[in-house]
């Protein structure tokens, strides 16, 4: 059992899948790869369908620190569960290397992720997670994080977000070369959980972000933000 913060290091993983394979992977993942990863000392924070890209699967997992990450990954990918199911999992994937290594942008800004004891009914409301990745000109500065805390986050909360989390790039070397990560690409990542698609759309239609955030944020950006609308799977710990 983890005795330290399991969110100090976070992997954001985006997989591009073969057509019609996402539900195959989700079924396998939710059945075989949640508790078995957590038994190695990591935390599966959430797994999601991309609502706008039918062949995209997105998930996050957390670790206490970089040495703990190495131990956990060695244990899982060298263990019997991955050996038994890796061929089935890999057969669903075109690309699994779109991975960012992150850390909380400031203390206590991580998500509250508690998996239900039993999986939710497939029709149960799980909310919609807006995940926004902001490519930066340089690693996140104190000035940017201050803007995030006092302008970006309050705008989302006023717009109906139920929960927020913020991460920026972890620049430690990747010590588990078997799983590549994107390096030299500093980002700020925001997670905003809304009750449903209608609530997220209402926020988008309000124009509050374009009015109150976009002009002030622009000087820090290296490119346009990437916005994902994500639906939690039945066993995602991060859900409404």
VENQUIGI-V312777 format. One record per backbone hydrogen bond with DSSP energy under -0.5 kcal/mol. NH is the residue of the N-H (numbers start at 1). CO is the residue of the C=O. Records with the same first field share a line. If there is no record, write none. Layout:
NH: CO + CO
This chain:
8: 5
9: 63
10: 102
11: 61
12: 10 + 100
13: 11 + 59
14: 98
15: 13 + 57
16: 95
17: 15 + 55
18: 92
21: 18
25: 21
26: 22
27: 23
28: 24
29: 25
30: 26
31: 27
32: 28
33: 28 + 29
37: 34
38: 34
39: 35
40: 37
41: 38
42: 37
43: 62
45: 43 + 60
46: 60
48: 58
49: 231
50: 56
51: 49 + 229
53: 50
56: 53
57: 15
58: 48
59: 13
60: 46
61: 11
62: 43
63: 9
69: 65
70: 66
71: 67
72: 68
73: 69
74: 70
75: 71
76: 72
77: 73
78: 74
79: 76
82: 76
83: 79
84: 80
85: 81
86: 82
89: 85
90: 86
91: 87
92: 89
93: 90
94: 16
95: 16
98: 14
99: 97
100: 12
102: 10 + 100
103: 168
105: 166
109: 106
113: 111
114: 112 + 237
120: 234
124: 121
128: 194
129: 230
130: 128 + 192
131: 129 + 228
132: 130 + 190
133: 131 + 226
134: 132 + 188
135: 133
136: 186
137: 220
145: 141
146: 142
147: 143
148: 144
149: 145
150: 146
151: 147
152: 147
153: 148
155: 151
156: 152
157: 153
158: 154
159: 155
160: 157
161: 156
162: 193
163: 193
165: 191
166: 109
167: 189
168: 103
169: 187
170: 101
171: 169
175: 173
179: 176
180: 178
182: 99
183: 181
188: 134
189: 167
190: 132
191: 165
192: 130
193: 163
194: 128 + 192
200: 196
201: 197
202: 198
203: 199
204: 200
205: 201
206: 202 + 203
207: 203 + 204
208: 203
211: 207
212: 208
213: 209
214: 209
215: 210
217: 213
218: 214
220: 217
221: 217 + 218
222: 135
223: 135
226: 133
227: 225
228: 131 + 226
230: 129 + 228
231: 49
232: 127 + 230
233: 47
236: 233
238: 45
239: 237
240: 126
